[in-house]
Amino acid sequence: MAKVIMAQGTMSGAGKSLLVAGLCRIIKRDGYRVAPFKSQNMALNSFVTAEGLEMGRAQVMQAEAAGISPLVCMNPILLKPTNHTGSQVIVNGKVLGNMSAREYFSYKRKLIPDIIKAFRKLNEIADIIVIEGAGSPAEINLRENDIVNMGLAEIVDAPVLLVGDIDRGGVFAQLLGTLLLLTKEEKERVKGLIINKFRGDASLLDSGIEILEEKGGIPVTGIVPYMEIDLEDEDSLTERFDRKEKGKVDLAVIRYPRISNFTDFNVFEQIPEVSVRYVTSVGALGNPDLVFLPGSKNTMGDLEWMYQNGLADAVRWLAEKIPVCGICGGYQMLGEEISDPERMEMGGTMRGMGLLPVTTRLHREKVRRQVHGTINRMDGIFSVLTGLDFEGYEIHMGSSGEREAVFVTGENKNVYGTYVHGIFDRGVIASALVNTLAEKKGITLTGTENGNCMDYRDYKEKQYDKLADILSKYLNMEEIYGMLREAHIG
């Protein structure tokens, strides 16, 4: 039977995902079989396992830190928002259907058997399971049907680390206020407090920590500094969207309201002198060297948004001068037409941008698969990728006709489309593309002298080790190991 520990936060974005990843890497390096678990995740960034099942990318990141393959049992419930009040509900990697927030709130306790089954499966392969909560356990209006915070902790009998974010201010109020709103039984599960994202001299917190421990009755298990760690973050709270700087090679990503799987572009951020900017207006678009249209959870709605704010016309105009590449939903938008006879999104038919010779029909059945192979022959800037081996995955609700090519191009050799997420993650592919863009401008990029940069997978491995090194220094791991409790599943 595996031992468990759970990280809960005082709010979304307190740093639970990275903390769980770091604990997984520390525990792995200490010689244990460790696995992450999150019963319910809400995210637009998702991944397809080797079995063709869909799960949240945060648990994929944590599995990588743990040194194991991602399994859908690490994230049995995934909610992918389709609008402000509803989500697509994915259970055990397959679409259950679309529900409003109220419908899901009433339904979700029916999913407890799926959560227990997934946890038991993980329990068979791990010595230690590190569980991540969601939001805050002090959301008292949601306590009745909770299946992801204290409700889950009770199901598996998990001790809890409560994480507060000092960078946003009011960390003592965060932690003490959360403890105050817990029931007596819930508070007894909290075994340690963690102050996260601290900048400065930690000794200045001494008096505050003394009062915090006295009033809360729970020890502070660590004060973690603000870390410059480059790993995938929660898509709704990412700071990537705020970056405005332009590098020698400037890549612009259209940030529509339901942008998904923008992790496709993280690989370019590790290349010196390359910028990745997320833009929401024509004015912010400027004159980039390449425009990406990323995935979307509501392709027709996001395309309508692009027509309304002028970005669709701006992309068509830029496509005469620079490369434009659409991935998944972005690929569908670049085509001639999108039809939705089964009303999976908006229903009816919508004209595309007309830059690629494809028509898309949305279907109820979602395509989910990992793919690998060799990039097909192309003209234009992307011709440098011809013949390179790739691997990635597909997640989409529509089909765009029979196609053997990885990338589809049209009469305009500047425009490219693909359904493959993660296709740029290999260093040789990413560096070949940005070096070609640099050559077109008559410049040379540093750090890619041999025509290659580090594979994104290798880059992330170094980041996991860096994360573990920092947490090992600032967390009391002896106390944390002492908190571990053998799971007793209800």
Secondary structure, 3 states (H helix, E strand, C coil): CCEEEEEEECCCCCCHHHHHHHHHHHHHHCCCCEEEECCEEECCCEEECCCCCEEEHHHHHHHHHHCCCCCHHHCCEEEEECCCCEEEEEECCEEEEEEEHHHHHHHHHHHHHHHHHHHHHHHCCCCEEEEECCCCCCCHHHHHHCCCCHHHHHHHCCCEEEEEEHHHCCHHHHHHHHHHHCCHHHHHHEEEEEEEEECCCHHHHHHHHHHHHHHHCCCEEEEEECCCCCCCCCCCCCCHHHCCCCCCEEEEEECCCCEECHHHHHHHHCCCCEEEEEECCHHHHCCCCEEEECEECCHHHHHHHHHHHCHHHHHHHHCCCCCEEEECHHHHHCCCEEEECCCCCCCEEEECCCCCCCEEEEEEEEEEEEEEEECCCCCCHHHHHCCCEEEEEEEEEEECCCCCCCCEECCCCCEEEECCECCCCCHHHHHHHHHHHHHHHCCCCCCCCCCCCCCHHHHHHHHHHHHHHHHHHHECHHHHHHHCEECCCC
